[in-house]
Amino acid sequence: MWKSVIILSVTSLAAVDCHNKQCRFSHDRTALGDLIEVIRGTKKTIDVCVFTISCRDLAQELVNLHENGVVVRIITDGESINAMGSQIGTFRSAGIQVRHNRSSFFMHHKFVLIDNAVVINGSFNWTMQAVTGNHENLLITNNMNICNPYEEEFTKLWALYAPINLTN
């Protein structure tokens, strides 16, 4: 038995007791909240393959997992590493393994594997713009027919972007 959830229009978590009638943020269940909830459920490993990561809340969730013994591996685009707000330095300072491409072409994936049994995929970059304003989508599933190809792709890219291969 498997479960898939499709989430549209990612919007920010905001204080439930907000009294601003013109507040731009959703106070309902959000894709960000669902994403954080799924990430927090990680037991052993989380492999993140996302074009750019600048959302501090999501970065902190990964750091927390790492500090609690979860193996965290991140693949990102080489050009996004130095983008404003990039959290790659935060990950590296925490001891999290990060690999990236060195090509003029983007590493444009946006997927996460949790415990090799759950995949999260969609248009969502881990940025504040994606969280607060963009119309985005996420698919969260534990269907192994979907998870397995993502695991294979992560494994392939992890080897390809190994430090010894970064001259490519």
Phi and psi in radians as a Rosetta constraint file:
Dihedral C 1 N 2 CA 2 C 2 CIRCULARHARMONIC -2.339 0.35
Dihedral N 2 CA 2 C 2 N 3 CIRCULARHARMONIC 2.850 0.35
Dihedral C 2 N 3 CA 3 C 3 CIRCULARHARMONIC -2.301 0.35
Dihedral N 3 CA 3 C 3 N 4 CIRCULARHARMONIC 2.350 0.35
Dihedral C 3 N 4 CA 4 C 4 CIRCULARHARMONIC -2.210 0.35
Dihedral N 4 CA 4 C 4 N 5 CIRCULARHARMONIC 2.454 0.35
Dihedral C 4 N 5 CA 5 C 5 CIRCULARHARMONIC -2.246 0.35
Dihedral N 5 CA 5 C 5 N 6 CIRCULARHARMONIC 2.225 0.35
Dihedral C 5 N 6 CA 6 C 6 CIRCULARHARMONIC -1.868 0.35
Dihedral N 6 CA 6 C 6 N 7 CIRCULARHARMONIC 2.249 0.35
Dihedral C 6 N 7 CA 7 C 7 CIRCULARHARMONIC -2.109 0.35
Dihedral N 7 CA 7 C 7 N 8 CIRCULARHARMONIC 2.246 0.35
Dihedral C 7 N 8 CA 8 C 8 CIRCULARHARMONIC -1.988 0.35
Dihedral N 8 CA 8 C 8 N 9 CIRCULARHARMONIC 2.778 0.35
Dihedral C 8 N 9 CA 9 C 9 CIRCULARHARMONIC 0.937 0.35
Dihedral N 9 CA 9 C 9 N 10 CIRCULARHARMONIC 1.262 0.35
Dihedral C 9 N 10 CA 10 C 10 CIRCULARHARMONIC -1.098 0.35
Dihedral N 10 CA 10 C 10 N 11 CIRCULARHARMONIC 2.226 0.35
Dihedral C 10 N 11 CA 11 C 11 CIRCULARHARMONIC -2.397 0.35
Dihedral N 11 CA 11 C 11 N 12 CIRCULARHARMONIC 2.826 0.35
Dihedral C 11 N 12 CA 12 C 12 CIRCULARHARMONIC -1.262 0.35
Dihedral N 12 CA 12 C 12 N 13 CIRCULARHARMONIC 2.649 0.35
Dihedral C 12 N 13 CA 13 C 13 CIRCULARHARMONIC -1.329 0.35
Dihedral N 13 CA 13 C 13 N 14 CIRCULARHARMONIC 2.343 0.35
Dihedral C 13 N 14 CA 14 C 14 CIRCULARHARMONIC -2.378 0.35
Dihedral N 14 CA 14 C 14 N 15 CIRCULARHARMONIC 2.899 0.35
Dihedral C 14 N 15 CA 15 C 15 CIRCULARHARMONIC -1.056 0.35
Dihedral N 15 CA 15 C 15 N 16 CIRCULARHARMONIC 2.290 0.35
Dihedral C 15 N 16 CA 16 C 16 CIRCULARHARMONIC -1.129 0.35
Dihedral N 16 CA 16 C 16 N 17 CIRCULARHARMONIC -0.517 0.35
Dihedral C 16 N 17 CA 17 C 17 CIRCULARHARMONIC -1.580 0.35
Dihedral N 17 CA 17 C 17 N 18 CIRCULARHARMONIC 0.380 0.35
Dihedral C 17 N 18 CA 18 C 18 CIRCULARHARMONIC -1.106 0.35
Dihedral N 18 CA 18 C 18 N 19 CIRCULARHARMONIC 2.328 0.35
Dihedral C 18 N 19 CA 19 C 19 CIRCULARHARMONIC -1.900 0.35
Dihedral N 19 CA 19 C 19 N 20 CIRCULARHARMONIC 0.101 0.35
Dihedral C 19 N 20 CA 20 C 20 CIRCULARHARMONIC -1.354 0.35
Dihedral N 20 CA 20 C 20 N 21 CIRCULARHARMONIC 1.922 0.35
Dihedral C 20 N 21 CA 21 C 21 CIRCULARHARMONIC -1.187 0.35
Dihedral N 21 CA 21 C 21 N 22 CIRCULARHARMONIC -0.316 0.35
Dihedral C 21 N 22 CA 22 C 22 CIRCULARHARMONIC -1.844 0.35
Dihedral N 22 CA 22 C 22 N 23 CIRCULARHARMONIC 0.314 0.35
Dihedral C 22 N 23 CA 23 C 23 CIRCULARHARMONIC -1.052 0.35
Dihedral N 23 CA 23 C 23 N 24 CIRCULARHARMONIC 2.340 0.35
Dihedral C 23 N 24 CA 24 C 24 CIRCULARHARMONIC -1.439 0.35
Dihedral N 24 CA 24 C 24 N 25 CIRCULARHARMONIC -0.205 0.35
Dihedral C 24 N 25 CA 25 C 25 CIRCULARHARMONIC -1.680 0.35
Dihedral N 25 CA 25 C 25 N 26 CIRCULARHARMONIC 2.561 0.35
Dihedral C 25 N 26 CA 26 C 26 CIRCULARHARMONIC -1.302 0.35
Dihedral N 26 CA 26 C 26 N 27 CIRCULARHARMONIC 2.432 0.35
Dihedral C 26 N 27 CA 27 C 27 CIRCULARHARMONIC -1.884 0.35
Dihedral N 27 CA 27 C 27 N 28 CIRCULARHARMONIC 0.128 0.35
Dihedral C 27 N 28 CA 28 C 28 CIRCULARHARMONIC -1.628 0.35
Dihedral N 28 CA 28 C 28 N 29 CIRCULARHARMONIC -3.126 0.35
Dihedral C 28 N 29 CA 29 C 29 CIRCULARHARMONIC -1.002 0.35
Dihedral N 29 CA 29 C 29 N 30 CIRCULARHARMONIC 2.358 0.35
Dihedral C 29 N 30 CA 30 C 30 CIRCULARHARMONIC -2.222 0.35
Dihedral N 30 CA 30 C 30 N 31 CIRCULARHARMONIC 2.853 0.35
Dihedral C 30 N 31 CA 31 C 31 CIRCULARHARMONIC -1.111 0.35
Dihedral N 31 CA 31 C 31 N 32 CIRCULARHARMONIC -0.659 0.35
Dihedral C 31 N 32 CA 32 C 32 CIRCULARHARMONIC -1.058 0.35
Dihedral N 32 CA 32 C 32 N 33 CIRCULARHARMONIC -0.809 0.35
Dihedral C 32 N 33 CA 33 C 33 CIRCULARHARMONIC -1.068 0.35
Dihedral N 33 CA 33 C 33 N 34 CIRCULARHARMONIC -0.742 0.35
Dihedral C 33 N 34 CA 34 C 34 CIRCULARHARMONIC -1.125 0.35
Dihedral N 34 CA 34 C 34 N 35 CIRCULARHARMONIC -0.725 0.35
Dihedral C 34 N 35 CA 35 C 35 CIRCULARHARMONIC -1.073 0.35
Dihedral N 35 CA 35 C 35 N 36 CIRCULARHARMONIC -0.820 0.35
Dihedral C 35 N 36 CA 36 C 36 CIRCULARHARMONIC -1.080 0.35
Dihedral N 36 CA 36 C 36 N 37 CIRCULARHARMONIC -0.733 0.35
Dihedral C 36 N 37 CA 37 C 37 CIRCULARHARMONIC -1.064 0.35
Dihedral N 37 CA 37 C 37 N 38 CIRCULARHARMONIC -0.766 0.35
Dihedral C 37 N 38 CA 38 C 38 CIRCULARHARMONIC -1.161 0.35
Dihedral N 38 CA 38 C 38 N 39 CIRCULARHARMONIC -0.769 0.35
Dihedral C 38 N 39 CA 39 C 39 CIRCULARHARMONIC -1.041 0.35
Dihedral N 39 CA 39 C 39 N 40 CIRCULARHARMONIC -0.746 0.35
Dihedral C 39 N 40 CA 40 C 40 CIRCULARHARMONIC -1.117 0.35
Dihedral N 40 CA 40 C 40 N 41 CIRCULARHARMONIC -0.344 0.35
Dihedral C 40 N 41 CA 41 C 41 CIRCULARHARMONIC -1.419 0.35
Dihedral N 41 CA 41 C 41 N 42 CIRCULARHARMONIC -0.011 0.35
Dihedral C 41 N 42 CA 42 C 42 CIRCULARHARMONIC -1.108 0.35
Dihedral N 42 CA 42 C 42 N 43 CIRCULARHARMONIC 2.330 0.35
Dihedral C 42 N 43 CA 43 C 43 CIRCULARHARMONIC -1.791 0.35
Dihedral N 43 CA 43 C 43 N 44 CIRCULARHARMONIC -0.774 0.35
Dihedral C 43 N 44 CA 44 C 44 CIRCULARHARMONIC -2.166 0.35
Dihedral N 44 CA 44 C 44 N 45 CIRCULARHARMONIC -0.847 0.35
Dihedral C 44 N 45 CA 45 C 45 CIRCULARHARMONIC -2.438 0.35
Dihedral N 45 CA 45 C 45 N 46 CIRCULARHARMONIC 2.543 0.35
Dihedral C 45 N 46 CA 46 C 46 CIRCULARHARMONIC -2.425 0.35
Dihedral N 46 CA 46 C 46 N 47 CIRCULARHARMONIC 2.146 0.35
Dihedral C 46 N 47 CA 47 C 47 CIRCULARHARMONIC -1.924 0.35
Dihedral N 47 CA 47 C 47 N 48 CIRCULARHARMONIC 2.057 0.35
Dihedral C 47 N 48 CA 48 C 48 CIRCULARHARMONIC -1.933 0.35
Dihedral N 48 CA 48 C 48 N 49 CIRCULARHARMONIC 2.161 0.35
Dihedral C 48 N 49 CA 49 C 49 CIRCULARHARMONIC -2.213 0.35
Dihedral N 49 CA 49 C 49 N 50 CIRCULARHARMONIC 1.573 0.35
Dihedral C 49 N 50 CA 50 C 50 CIRCULARHARMONIC -2.340 0.35
Dihedral N 50 CA 50 C 50 N 51 CIRCULARHARMONIC 2.359 0.35
Dihedral C 50 N 51 CA 51 C 51 CIRCULARHARMONIC -0.917 0.35
Dihedral N 51 CA 51 C 51 N 52 CIRCULARHARMONIC -0.876 0.35
Dihedral C 51 N 52 CA 52 C 52 CIRCULARHARMONIC -2.534 0.35
Dihedral N 52 CA 52 C 52 N 53 CIRCULARHARMONIC 2.484 0.35
Dihedral C 52 N 53 CA 53 C 53 CIRCULARHARMONIC -2.297 0.35
Dihedral N 53 CA 53 C 53 N 54 CIRCULARHARMONIC 1.878 0.35
Dihedral C 53 N 54 CA 54 C 54 CIRCULARHARMONIC -2.254 0.35
Dihedral N 54 CA 54 C 54 N 55 CIRCULARHARMONIC -0.029 0.35
Dihedral C 54 N 55 CA 55 C 55 CIRCULARHARMONIC -1.360 0.35
Dihedral N 55 CA 55 C 55 N 56 CIRCULARHARMONIC 1.979 0.35
Dihedral C 55 N 56 CA 56 C 56 CIRCULARHARMONIC -1.113 0.35
Dihedral N 56 CA 56 C 56 N 57 CIRCULARHARMONIC -0.630 0.35
Dihedral C 56 N 57 CA 57 C 57 CIRCULARHARMONIC -1.075 0.35
Dihedral N 57 CA 57 C 57 N 58 CIRCULARHARMONIC -0.796 0.35
Dihedral C 57 N 58 CA 58 C 58 CIRCULARHARMONIC -1.200 0.35
Dihedral N 58 CA 58 C 58 N 59 CIRCULARHARMONIC -0.690 0.35
Dihedral C 58 N 59 CA 59 C 59 CIRCULARHARMONIC -1.048 0.35
Dihedral N 59 CA 59 C 59 N 60 CIRCULARHARMONIC -0.753 0.35
Dihedral C 59 N 60 CA 60 C 60 CIRCULARHARMONIC -1.113 0.35
Dihedral N 60 CA 60 C 60 N 61 CIRCULARHARMONIC -0.624 0.35
Dihedral C 60 N 61 CA 61 C 61 CIRCULARHARMONIC -1.062 0.35
Dihedral N 61 CA 61 C 61 N 62 CIRCULARHARMONIC -0.719 0.35
Dihedral C 61 N 62 CA 62 C 62 CIRCULARHARMONIC -1.185 0.35
Dihedral N 62 CA 62 C 62 N 63 CIRCULARHARMONIC -0.714 0.35
Dihedral C 62 N 63 CA 63 C 63 CIRCULARHARMONIC -1.083 0.35
Dihedral N 63 CA 63 C 63 N 64 CIRCULARHARMONIC -0.756 0.35
Dihedral C 63 N 64 CA 64 C 64 CIRCULARHARMONIC -1.038 0.35
Dihedral N 64 CA 64 C 64 N 65 CIRCULARHARMONIC -0.781 0.35
Dihedral C 64 N 65 CA 65 C 65 CIRCULARHARMONIC -1.043 0.35
Dihedral N 65 CA 65 C 65 N 66 CIRCULARHARMONIC -0.808 0.35
Dihedral C 65 N 66 CA 66 C 66 CIRCULARHARMONIC -1.015 0.35
Dihedral N 66 CA 66 C 66 N 67 CIRCULARHARMONIC -0.781 0.35
Dihedral C 66 N 67 CA 67 C 67 CIRCULARHARMONIC -1.148 0.35
Dihedral N 67 CA 67 C 67 N 68 CIRCULARHARMONIC -0.368 0.35
Dihedral C 67 N 68 CA 68 C 68 CIRCULARHARMONIC -1.719 0.35
Dihedral N 68 CA 68 C 68 N 69 CIRCULARHARMONIC 0.273 0.35
Dihedral C 68 N 69 CA 69 C 69 CIRCULARHARMONIC 1.629 0.35
Dihedral N 69 CA 69 C 69 N 70 CIRCULARHARMONIC 0.031 0.35
Dihedral C 69 N 70 CA 70 C 70 CIRCULARHARMONIC -1.362 0.35
Dihedral N 70 CA 70 C 70 N 71 CIRCULARHARMONIC 2.407 0.35
Dihedral C 70 N 71 CA 71 C 71 CIRCULARHARMONIC -1.373 0.35
Dihedral N 71 CA 71 C 71 N 72 CIRCULARHARMONIC 2.042 0.35
Dihedral C 71 N 72 CA 72 C 72 CIRCULARHARMONIC -1.968 0.35
Dihedral N 72 CA 72 C 72 N 73 CIRCULARHARMONIC 2.175 0.35
Dihedral C 72 N 73 CA 73 C 73 CIRCULARHARMONIC -2.219 0.35
Dihedral N 73 CA 73 C 73 N 74 CIRCULARHARMONIC 2.401 0.35
Dihedral C 73 N 74 CA 74 C 74 CIRCULARHARMONIC -2.228 0.35
Dihedral N 74 CA 74 C 74 N 75 CIRCULARHARMONIC 2.328 0.35
Dihedral C 74 N 75 CA 75 C 75 CIRCULARHARMONIC -2.049 0.35
Dihedral N 75 CA 75 C 75 N 76 CIRCULARHARMONIC 2.306 0.35
Dihedral C 75 N 76 CA 76 C 76 CIRCULARHARMONIC -2.479 0.35
Dihedral N 76 CA 76 C 76 N 77 CIRCULARHARMONIC 3.032 0.35
Dihedral C 76 N 77 CA 77 C 77 CIRCULARHARMONIC -1.381 0.35
Dihedral N 77 CA 77 C 77 N 78 CIRCULARHARMONIC 2.373 0.35
Dihedral C 77 N 78 CA 78 C 78 CIRCULARHARMONIC -1.041 0.35
Dihedral N 78 CA 78 C 78 N 79 CIRCULARHARMONIC -0.617 0.35
Dihedral C 78 N 79 CA 79 C 79 CIRCULARHARMONIC -1.296 0.35
Dihedral N 79 CA 79 C 79 N 80 CIRCULARHARMONIC -0.389 0.35
Dihedral C 79 N 80 CA 80 C 80 CIRCULARHARMONIC -1.480 0.35
Dihedral N 80 CA 80 C 80 N 81 CIRCULARHARMONIC -0.185 0.35
Dihedral C 80 N 81 CA 81 C 81 CIRCULARHARMONIC -1.034 0.35
Dihedral N 81 CA 81 C 81 N 82 CIRCULARHARMONIC -0.686 0.35
Dihedral C 81 N 82 CA 82 C 82 CIRCULARHARMONIC -1.740 0.35
Dihedral N 82 CA 82 C 82 N 83 CIRCULARHARMONIC 0.208 0.35
Dihedral C 82 N 83 CA 83 C 83 CIRCULARHARMONIC -1.174 0.35
Dihedral N 83 CA 83 C 83 N 84 CIRCULARHARMONIC 2.699 0.35
Dihedral C 83 N 84 CA 84 C 84 CIRCULARHARMONIC -0.983 0.35
Dihedral N 84 CA 84 C 84 N 85 CIRCULARHARMONIC 2.243 0.35
Dihedral C 84 N 85 CA 85 C 85 CIRCULARHARMONIC 1.445 0.35
Dihedral N 85 CA 85 C 85 N 86 CIRCULARHARMONIC 0.024 0.35
Dihedral C 85 N 86 CA 86 C 86 CIRCULARHARMONIC -0.949 0.35
Dihedral N 86 CA 86 C 86 N 87 CIRCULARHARMONIC 2.390 0.35
Dihedral C 86 N 87 CA 87 C 87 CIRCULARHARMONIC -1.703 0.35
Dihedral N 87 CA 87 C 87 N 88 CIRCULARHARMONIC 0.129 0.35
Dihedral C 87 N 88 CA 88 C 88 CIRCULARHARMONIC -1.065 0.35
Dihedral N 88 CA 88 C 88 N 89 CIRCULARHARMONIC -0.712 0.35
Dihedral C 88 N 89 CA 89 C 89 CIRCULARHARMONIC -1.053 0.35
Dihedral N 89 CA 89 C 89 N 90 CIRCULARHARMONIC -0.674 0.35
Dihedral C 89 N 90 CA 90 C 90 CIRCULARHARMONIC -1.052 0.35
Dihedral N 90 CA 90 C 90 N 91 CIRCULARHARMONIC -0.789 0.35
Dihedral C 90 N 91 CA 91 C 91 CIRCULARHARMONIC -1.106 0.35
Dihedral N 91 CA 91 C 91 N 92 CIRCULARHARMONIC -0.830 0.35
Dihedral C 91 N 92 CA 92 C 92 CIRCULARHARMONIC -1.117 0.35
Dihedral N 92 CA 92 C 92 N 93 CIRCULARHARMONIC -0.683 0.35
Dihedral C 92 N 93 CA 93 C 93 CIRCULARHARMONIC -1.100 0.35
Dihedral N 93 CA 93 C 93 N 94 CIRCULARHARMONIC -0.550 0.35
Dihedral C 93 N 94 CA 94 C 94 CIRCULARHARMONIC -1.422 0.35
Dihedral N 94 CA 94 C 94 N 95 CIRCULARHARMONIC -0.135 0.35
Dihedral C 94 N 95 CA 95 C 95 CIRCULARHARMONIC 1.595 0.35
Dihedral N 95 CA 95 C 95 N 96 CIRCULARHARMONIC 0.244 0.35
Dihedral C 95 N 96 CA 96 C 96 CIRCULARHARMONIC -1.445 0.35
Dihedral N 96 CA 96 C 96 N 97 CIRCULARHARMONIC 2.356 0.35
Dihedral C 96 N 97 CA 97 C 97 CIRCULARHARMONIC -1.258 0.35
Dihedral N 97 CA 97 C 97 N 98 CIRCULARHARMONIC 2.248 0.35
Dihedral C 97 N 98 CA 98 C 98 CIRCULARHARMONIC -2.265 0.35
Dihedral N 98 CA 98 C 98 N 99 CIRCULARHARMONIC 2.315 0.35
Dihedral C 98 N 99 CA 99 C 99 CIRCULARHARMONIC -2.227 0.35
Dihedral N 99 CA 99 C 99 N 100 CIRCULARHARMONIC 2.712 0.35
Dihedral C 99 N 100 CA 100 C 100 CIRCULARHARMONIC -2.644 0.35
Dihedral N 100 CA 100 C 100 N 101 CIRCULARHARMONIC 2.855 0.35
Dihedral C 100 N 101 CA 101 C 101 CIRCULARHARMONIC -1.449 0.35
Dihedral N 101 CA 101 C 101 N 102 CIRCULARHARMONIC 2.850 0.35
Dihedral C 101 N 102 CA 102 C 102 CIRCULARHARMONIC -2.305 0.35
Dihedral N 102 CA 102 C 102 N 103 CIRCULARHARMONIC 1.169 0.35
Dihedral C 102 N 103 CA 103 C 103 CIRCULARHARMONIC -2.428 0.35
Dihedral N 103 CA 103 C 103 N 104 CIRCULARHARMONIC 2.784 0.35
Dihedral C 103 N 104 CA 104 C 104 CIRCULARHARMONIC -1.341 0.35
Dihedral N 104 CA 104 C 104 N 105 CIRCULARHARMONIC -0.142 0.35
Dihedral C 104 N 105 CA 105 C 105 CIRCULARHARMONIC -1.642 0.35
Dihedral N 105 CA 105 C 105 N 106 CIRCULARHARMONIC 2.583 0.35
Dihedral C 105 N 106 CA 106 C 106 CIRCULARHARMONIC -1.317 0.35
Dihedral N 106 CA 106 C 106 N 107 CIRCULARHARMONIC 2.497 0.35
Dihedral C 106 N 107 CA 107 C 107 CIRCULARHARMONIC -1.571 0.35
Dihedral N 107 CA 107 C 107 N 108 CIRCULARHARMONIC 1.675 0.35
Dihedral C 107 N 108 CA 108 C 108 CIRCULARHARMONIC -1.845 0.35
Dihedral N 108 CA 108 C 108 N 109 CIRCULARHARMONIC 0.165 0.35
Dihedral C 108 N 109 CA 109 C 109 CIRCULARHARMONIC -1.086 0.35
Dihedral N 109 CA 109 C 109 N 110 CIRCULARHARMONIC 2.762 0.35
Dihedral C 109 N 110 CA 110 C 110 CIRCULARHARMONIC -2.545 0.35
Dihedral N 110 CA 110 C 110 N 111 CIRCULARHARMONIC 1.347 0.35
Dihedral C 110 N 111 CA 111 C 111 CIRCULARHARMONIC -2.514 0.35
Dihedral N 111 CA 111 C 111 N 112 CIRCULARHARMONIC 2.768 0.35
Dihedral C 111 N 112 CA 112 C 112 CIRCULARHARMONIC -2.358 0.35
Dihedral N 112 CA 112 C 112 N 113 CIRCULARHARMONIC 2.402 0.35
Dihedral C 112 N 113 CA 113 C 113 CIRCULARHARMONIC -1.983 0.35
Dihedral N 113 CA 113 C 113 N 114 CIRCULARHARMONIC 2.236 0.35
Dihedral C 113 N 114 CA 114 C 114 CIRCULARHARMONIC -2.019 0.35
Dihedral N 114 CA 114 C 114 N 115 CIRCULARHARMONIC 2.115 0.35
Dihedral C 114 N 115 CA 115 C 115 CIRCULARHARMONIC 0.894 0.35
Dihedral N 115 CA 115 C 115 N 116 CIRCULARHARMONIC 0.532 0.35
Dihedral C 115 N 116 CA 116 C 116 CIRCULARHARMONIC 0.904 0.35
Dihedral N 116 CA 116 C 116 N 117 CIRCULARHARMONIC 0.427 0.35
Dihedral C 116 N 117 CA 117 C 117 CIRCULARHARMONIC -2.349 0.35
Dihedral N 117 CA 117 C 117 N 118 CIRCULARHARMONIC -0.173 0.35
Dihedral C 117 N 118 CA 118 C 118 CIRCULARHARMONIC -2.359 0.35
Dihedral N 118 CA 118 C 118 N 119 CIRCULARHARMONIC 2.353 0.35
Dihedral C 118 N 119 CA 119 C 119 CIRCULARHARMONIC -2.094 0.35
Dihedral N 119 CA 119 C 119 N 120 CIRCULARHARMONIC 2.446 0.35
Dihedral C 119 N 120 CA 120 C 120 CIRCULARHARMONIC -2.078 0.35
Dihedral N 120 CA 120 C 120 N 121 CIRCULARHARMONIC 2.186 0.35
Dihedral C 120 N 121 CA 121 C 121 CIRCULARHARMONIC -2.516 0.35
Dihedral N 121 CA 121 C 121 N 122 CIRCULARHARMONIC 2.590 0.35
Dihedral C 121 N 122 CA 122 C 122 CIRCULARHARMONIC 2.901 0.35
Dihedral N 122 CA 122 C 122 N 123 CIRCULARHARMONIC -2.920 0.35
Dihedral C 122 N 123 CA 123 C 123 CIRCULARHARMONIC -1.393 0.35
Dihedral N 123 CA 123 C 123 N 124 CIRCULARHARMONIC -0.214 0.35
Dihedral C 123 N 124 CA 124 C 124 CIRCULARHARMONIC -1.219 0.35
Dihedral N 124 CA 124 C 124 N 125 CIRCULARHARMONIC 1.907 0.35
Dihedral C 124 N 125 CA 125 C 125 CIRCULARHARMONIC -1.384 0.35
Dihedral N 125 CA 125 C 125 N 126 CIRCULARHARMONIC 2.681 0.35
Dihedral C 125 N 126 CA 126 C 126 CIRCULARHARMONIC -1.532 0.35
Dihedral N 126 CA 126 C 126 N 127 CIRCULARHARMONIC 1.164 0.35
Dihedral C 126 N 127 CA 127 C 127 CIRCULARHARMONIC -2.168 0.35
Dihedral N 127 CA 127 C 127 N 128 CIRCULARHARMONIC 2.799 0.35
Dihedral C 127 N 128 CA 128 C 128 CIRCULARHARMONIC -1.159 0.35
Dihedral N 128 CA 128 C 128 N 129 CIRCULARHARMONIC -0.592 0.35
Dihedral C 128 N 129 CA 129 C 129 CIRCULARHARMONIC -1.091 0.35
Dihedral N 129 CA 129 C 129 N 130 CIRCULARHARMONIC -0.726 0.35
Dihedral C 129 N 130 CA 130 C 130 CIRCULARHARMONIC -1.118 0.35
Dihedral N 130 CA 130 C 130 N 131 CIRCULARHARMONIC -0.672 0.35
Dihedral C 130 N 131 CA 131 C 131 CIRCULARHARMONIC -1.272 0.35
Dihedral N 131 CA 131 C 131 N 132 CIRCULARHARMONIC -0.696 0.35
Dihedral C 131 N 132 CA 132 C 132 CIRCULARHARMONIC -1.736 0.35
Dihedral N 132 CA 132 C 132 N 133 CIRCULARHARMONIC -0.291 0.35
Dihedral C 132 N 133 CA 133 C 133 CIRCULARHARMONIC -2.539 0.35
Dihedral N 133 CA 133 C 133 N 134 CIRCULARHARMONIC -0.544 0.35
Dihedral C 133 N 134 CA 134 C 134 CIRCULARHARMONIC -1.212 0.35
Dihedral N 134 CA 134 C 134 N 135 CIRCULARHARMONIC 2.726 0.35
Dihedral C 134 N 135 CA 135 C 135 CIRCULARHARMONIC -1.607 0.35
Dihedral N 135 CA 135 C 135 N 136 CIRCULARHARMONIC 1.970 0.35
Dihedral C 135 N 136 CA 136 C 136 CIRCULARHARMONIC -2.236 0.35
Dihedral N 136 CA 136 C 136 N 137 CIRCULARHARMONIC 3.006 0.35
Dihedral C 136 N 137 CA 137 C 137 CIRCULARHARMONIC -2.464 0.35
Dihedral N 137 CA 137 C 137 N 138 CIRCULARHARMONIC 2.634 0.35
Dihedral C 137 N 138 CA 138 C 138 CIRCULARHARMONIC -2.390 0.35
Dihedral N 138 CA 138 C 138 N 139 CIRCULARHARMONIC 2.476 0.35
Dihedral C 138 N 139 CA 139 C 139 CIRCULARHARMONIC -2.029 0.35
Dihedral N 139 CA 139 C 139 N 140 CIRCULARHARMONIC 2.185 0.35
Dihedral C 139 N 140 CA 140 C 140 CIRCULARHARMONIC -2.049 0.35
Dihedral N 140 CA 140 C 140 N 141 CIRCULARHARMONIC 2.107 0.35
Dihedral C 140 N 141 CA 141 C 141 CIRCULARHARMONIC -2.556 0.35
Dihedral N 141 CA 141 C 141 N 142 CIRCULARHARMONIC 2.675 0.35
Dihedral C 141 N 142 CA 142 C 142 CIRCULARHARMONIC -2.005 0.35
Dihedral N 142 CA 142 C 142 N 143 CIRCULARHARMONIC 0.357 0.35
Dihedral C 142 N 143 CA 143 C 143 CIRCULARHARMONIC -1.250 0.35
Dihedral N 143 CA 143 C 143 N 144 CIRCULARHARMONIC 1.981 0.35
Dihedral C 143 N 144 CA 144 C 144 CIRCULARHARMONIC -1.148 0.35
Dihedral N 144 CA 144 C 144 N 145 CIRCULARHARMONIC -0.423 0.35
Dihedral C 144 N 145 CA 145 C 145 CIRCULARHARMONIC -1.147 0.35
Dihedral N 145 CA 145 C 145 N 146 CIRCULARHARMONIC -0.425 0.35
Dihedral C 145 N 146 CA 146 C 146 CIRCULARHARMONIC -1.614 0.35
Dihedral N 146 CA 146 C 146 N 147 CIRCULARHARMONIC -0.722 0.35
Dihedral C 146 N 147 CA 147 C 147 CIRCULARHARMONIC -1.115 0.35
Dihedral N 147 CA 147 C 147 N 148 CIRCULARHARMONIC -0.743 0.35
Dihedral C 147 N 148 CA 148 C 148 CIRCULARHARMONIC -1.004 0.35
Dihedral N 148 CA 148 C 148 N 149 CIRCULARHARMONIC -0.816 0.35
Dihedral C 148 N 149 CA 149 C 149 CIRCULARHARMONIC -1.097 0.35
Dihedral N 149 CA 149 C 149 N 150 CIRCULARHARMONIC -0.563 0.35
Dihedral C 149 N 150 CA 150 C 150 CIRCULARHARMONIC -1.204 0.35
Dihedral N 150 CA 150 C 150 N 151 CIRCULARHARMONIC -0.673 0.35
Dihedral C 150 N 151 CA 151 C 151 CIRCULARHARMONIC -1.102 0.35
Dihedral N 151 CA 151 C 151 N 152 CIRCULARHARMONIC -0.735 0.35
Dihedral C 151 N 152 CA 152 C 152 CIRCULARHARMONIC -1.101 0.35
Dihedral N 152 CA 152 C 152 N 153 CIRCULARHARMONIC -0.724 0.35
Dihedral C 152 N 153 CA 153 C 153 CIRCULARHARMONIC -1.153 0.35
Dihedral N 153 CA 153 C 153 N 154 CIRCULARHARMONIC -0.741 0.35
Dihedral C 153 N 154 CA 154 C 154 CIRCULARHARMONIC -1.086 0.35
Dihedral N 154 CA 154 C 154 N 155 CIRCULARHARMONIC -0.795 0.35
Dihedral C 154 N 155 CA 155 C 155 CIRCULARHARMONIC -1.042 0.35
Dihedral N 155 CA 155 C 155 N 156 CIRCULARHARMONIC -0.745 0.35
Dihedral C 155 N 156 CA 156 C 156 CIRCULARHARMONIC -1.092 0.35
Dihedral N 156 CA 156 C 156 N 157 CIRCULARHARMONIC -0.838 0.35
Dihedral C 156 N 157 CA 157 C 157 CIRCULARHARMONIC -1.192 0.35
Dihedral N 157 CA 157 C 157 N 158 CIRCULARHARMONIC -0.647 0.35
Dihedral C 157 N 158 CA 158 C 158 CIRCULARHARMONIC -1.039 0.35
Dihedral N 158 CA 158 C 158 N 159 CIRCULARHARMONIC -0.752 0.35
Dihedral C 158 N 159 CA 159 C 159 CIRCULARHARMONIC -1.216 0.35
Dihedral N 159 CA 159 C 159 N 160 CIRCULARHARMONIC -0.739 0.35
Dihedral C 159 N 160 CA 160 C 160 CIRCULARHARMONIC -1.085 0.35
Dihedral N 160 CA 160 C 160 N 161 CIRCULARHARMONIC -0.672 0.35
Dihedral C 160 N 161 CA 161 C 161 CIRCULARHARMONIC -1.656 0.35
Dihedral N 161 CA 161 C 161 N 162 CIRCULARHARMONIC 0.248 0.35
Dihedral C 161 N 162 CA 162 C 162 CIRCULARHARMONIC -1.022 0.35
Dihedral N 162 CA 162 C 162 N 163 CIRCULARHARMONIC 2.529 0.35
Dihedral C 162 N 163 CA 163 C 163 CIRCULARHARMONIC -0.843 0.35
Dihedral N 163 CA 163 C 163 N 164 CIRCULARHARMONIC -0.635 0.35
Dihedral C 163 N 164 CA 164 C 164 CIRCULARHARMONIC -1.173 0.35
Dihedral N 164 CA 164 C 164 N 165 CIRCULARHARMONIC -0.417 0.35
Dihedral C 164 N 165 CA 165 C 165 CIRCULARHARMONIC -1.714 0.35
Dihedral N 165 CA 165 C 165 N 166 CIRCULARHARMONIC 0.065 0.35
Dihedral C 165 N 166 CA 166 C 166 CIRCULARHARMONIC -1.259 0.35
Dihedral N 166 CA 166 C 166 N 167 CIRCULARHARMONIC -0.014 0.35
Dihedral C 166 N 167 CA 167 C 167 CIRCULARHARMONIC -1.403 0.35
Dihedral N 167 CA 167 C 167 N 168 CIRCULARHARMONIC -0.129 0.35
